[in-house]
Amino acid sequence: MSLLRTTLLLPRIARNVARLAAVQQQQSRNYADMSFTFASPAEIFYNSANVAQVDVPSMTGSFGILPQHVPALAVLKPGVVTVFEGDGASKKFFVSSGSITINDDSSVQILAEEAVPVEHLDSQAAREGLSLAQQEAASASTEQAKAEAQIAVECFEEVIKVAEGR
């Protein structure tokens, strides 16, 4: 084979090798292979279950977690955690606060202060809670009481938004 012909074939061979490597990497990753634990003090929703993806609301912004996500720690803010299970089904949970841990081995733990399936939210009860929290915020005499009432206001506002946006 001539040197010119070999030189012309090298870029094509390199592209094919790169393409094959990418296909092999995608096939070797099992996108439903992420150990996921999600619990609150009242209930365990997932215990080392294999899931495909988890979308979370955090203090630094909402983000999605897939297998082989970079390890991270984050703080949950009031909002919806969406879990995409391996079979394609998705479940949504409202969380008030908590923590997210993403480990190097693709395992993920969410520990929520309070969590409830979105379909169990009651917008009327949340409106009543919001009214009470706003009254407490207005009448709070200490900085701590004001901060606690403000947190409750923010949480109830998010519950109402989620409950009415289902």
N, C-alpha and C positions, 0 to 999 in steps of 0.2 A: 504494500500500500504506500502510496506516495506521501511525502511529508505534507504537501498542500491539502490533500484529501483528508488526512488525519487531523490536521489543524481545523478544518471545516467541521469535522464530526464532533470534536471535543465539546463545543458549546451545547450541542444537541444532547450528547450523552450526559453532560453535567445537569441539564434541565430535567432529563428523565430520571436521573438518580435522585435529585432533589424532590421531584414530584413523588417518587416511590417512597422516599423517606417520610414525607408529609402524610401520605396515605397510611403508612404503617403506624405512625405516631397516633393518628386519629383512631385507627382500629384498635391500638393497644390501650387507649384510654376508654374506660367504661364510664360514660357520662352519668350513669345511674349509680355510681359507686362512690358515694360520699356518706360517711357515717354521720347521722344527724340526731342530736338530742335537744329536745325543746321542752321546758318545764316551767311551771310556776309553783309557788308554795302549795296551791290547792290541787294541781293536776299535772300529770306527765302526759304530754301530747305525743311525743316521739322519743323512743329510747334506743339509740344506736341504729336507727332505721336507715336504709339506703334510699336516698332521694337524689333527684337530678339537679335541682337548683333551689335556692332560698333567696327571696328578695326581702330586705330589711330596711326599716327606717332608722337612721342613726342621727346623732347630734351633728355629725359632719356632712350629712346628706344621705339619701337613700342609695343603696347599692345591691347588686346581685352577687350571690356566692355560687360558684361552680366548683366541681372537683379540681384539685390542684391550684386553688386560689392561694395567693400569697398569704402567709400567716399574718394575723392581725387581731387586735382587740378593739372593740368599739362599744359605745354606750347607746342603748336604744332610746329613742324618743317616742312619744305617743304616736301610734300609727298602726299600719297593717303589715304583718309578716305574711308573705305568701310562700307556700311550700309547694314545689312542683315535684310530685312523686314520680317514681320510675316508670309507672304505667301511663304517664301523661296527665293524670288527674291533678288538680290543684286545690289546695285548701287555704283559706284565709283566716287569720287570727288577729284580733285587736290586742295590742300590748300597751301598757301604760308607761313602762320604763324597764330597764334591766341591762344586761350585758351580753355581748356577742364575743365568742372566742373562736377563731379560725386557726386550727393547728396545722403543722407541717405535714401531717399524715392524711390530710384532706378531711379530718373530722371537724365537725362544727357543733358548738354548744350555745344555745340561747337560754339564758336564765332570766325570766321575766318576773317583775314584781307582781303584775296582774296580767292575765291573758284569758281571752274568751273567743270562741269561734264567732266570726263576724255575723253569722245568721242569728246569733243569740242576743245581739245588741237591741236595745229598746230606746228609740230616739226620744220618746216622751219622758221616760225616766231620766235620760241624760239631760234633757232641757230643765227638768226640776232640779237636778243636781247642779247644773250650771248656775241657775238662779241663786241657789243657796251658797255656792262657792263665791259668786260675785258679791253677795251680801257680806260674807265673811271677810272677803278682801277689803271691802269698803270700811268695815268696822274693826279691822285688826289693829291692835294697839302696839304690837311688837314687830320688829323686822322679821323674825322667824315666822310669826303667824301670817304676816303679809306674804312671805315667800311661799309658805305651804298653801295658802289660799290661791295664789297666782298659779301654782303648779296644778291645782285642782281645776281651775278655770281653763287652762290650756288643754288639759286632758279631756274634760267634758266637751269642749269645742271640737276636738278631734273626733270624739265618739259620735257626736251629732253629724259631723261631715261624713264619716264613714257609714253610719247607719242610714242616712238619707241618700247616699250615693251608691248603695248596693246595686 
